[in-house]
Amino acid sequence: MAAAALGQIWARKLLPVSWLLCGPRRYASSNFKAADLQLEITREPHEKPDPSKPLAFGKNFTDHMLMVEWTEKKGWGRPRIQPFQNLMLHPACSGLHYSLQLFEGMKAFKGSDQQVRLFRPWLNMDRMLRSALRLCLPSFDKVELLECIRRLVEVDKDWVPDDTNASLYVRPVIIGNEPSLGVARSSQALLFVILCPVGPYFPGDAVDPVSLLADPTFIRAWVGGVGDYKVGGNYGPTVLVQEEAKKRGCEQVLWLYGPDHQLTEVGTMNIFIYWTYEDGVLELVTPSLDGIILPGVVRQSLLDLARTWGEFRVVERKITMKELLRALDEGRVREVFGSGTACQVCPVHRIVYQGKHLHIPTMENGPELIHRFLKELRAIQYGTGTHEWMLPV
Ligand SMILES: Cc1ncc(COP(=O)(O)O)c(C=O)c1O
């Protein structure tokens, strides 16, 4: 790529997105307020899932949802907590045609004191606002939205599983809702939040490792693109690659990038390697947030925990397949894992790369670090005391 073009990309990154893409009109949009919430309780509550049966991810929904409508002319309407229901959309709605759509994913946990708490929801609000500005969807007050979400979870708190292996998944969404086929900023939008009780990613205390297909012909995100935003358009095209991974005997995709085959992410998770680096120092490394990596909440939490322990080097830096191959050859790799809201931490035991099946010795090494992270996260999430990462509902 020409140096001038690269220079432009980096210059864009240094400016706040709202300035560049949306102009001063952005600031004309009003905010909605949690104090204006309208509450309509359902008259037909659904049957809750049987706690003795496994809960499939994202298939059971609670009784209520949050809904806020926005138009360019009137700004945000009053937020509503209403019975869970289908949306009515114009067939030309921009969210359906051009991926003017963004989403978030976070979890609420029930402690043994029966108190429900949300895990680091402030980080999700930050990321959601960034995504909204990137898509020229309306901005909002993060504090007010979080309070509306807290109230929604409170209304449906009986749906939060009472089980230290399960939780309530919270899915906020914004879609462009303009009934027009023009590719332009949307003059209408819908913000809604739905909730799903979800079961454990791994049954019991065991952690099951996954195998990864690393094929550099498939690219998830690129410099100057939107891989570091949580927008729906990033995900649809990955389904085919996930199917390809399955056909080739793997469970997930290891997304590579660039001529040096950088390891970037695993499926919909951030990636970590715990190894002795080339300089002989034991370290935990994950790719830096250089524009192609989603800033994961669990990624940040693992970095924060490991830095607090101060027992090994914790670093954010580019990682290449060449470095990994050399480290495997020299027996320096301890654990490779993904991190994300769904599983928290997920071990990797095999990578299929350029026709070779690379064995990753994560499971032989305990996996000590993975178990430690899982234990520490669980203590925070299901703990009964106050913790700065938890927002009581
Ligand atoms: C591409 C991608 N990377 C990483 C993550 C992990 O992010 P988080 O830890 O916030 O769930 C996700 C999940 O949201 C994702 O979709």
The ligand as a Tripos MOL2 file, in Angstrom:
@<TRIPOS>MOLECULE
LIG
   16    16     1     0     0
SMALL
NO_CHARGES

@<TRIPOS>ATOM
      1 C1        -14.6130  -10.8060   16.7990 C.3       1 LIG1
      2 C2        -14.6900  -10.8940   18.2820 C.ar      1 LIG1
      3 N1        -13.5600  -10.8690   18.9920 N.ar      1 LIG1
      4 C3        -13.5580  -10.9310   20.3350 C.ar      1 LIG1
      5 C4        -14.7350  -11.0400   21.0390 C.ar      1 LIG1
      6 C5        -14.7060  -11.1010   22.5450 C.3       1 LIG1
      7 O1        -15.2200   -9.9200   23.0790 O.3       1 LIG1
      8 P1        -15.8340   -9.9080   24.5600 P.3       1 LIG1
      9 O2        -14.7460  -10.3560   25.4600 O.co2     1 LIG1
     10 O3        -16.2430   -8.5020   24.7840 O.co2     1 LIG1
     11 O4        -16.9880  -10.8480   24.5260 O.co2     1 LIG1
     12 C6        -15.9420  -11.0940   20.3380 C.ar      1 LIG1
     13 C7        -17.2090  -11.2440   21.0630 C.2       1 LIG1
     14 O5        -17.8910  -10.3130   21.2530 O.2       1 LIG1
     15 C8        -15.9340  -10.9930   18.9380 C.ar      1 LIG1
     16 O6        -17.0620  -11.0050   18.2460 O.3       1 LIG1
@<TRIPOS>BOND
     1     1     2 1
     2     2     3 ar
     3     2    15 ar
     4     3     4 ar
     5     4     5 ar
     6     5     6 1
     7     5    12 ar
     8     6     7 1
     9     7     8 1
    10     8     9 2
    11     8    10 1
    12     8    11 1
    13    12    13 1
    14    12    15 ar
    15    13    14 2
    16    15    16 1
@<TRIPOS>SUBSTRUCTURE
     1 LIG1         1 GROUP 0 **** ****
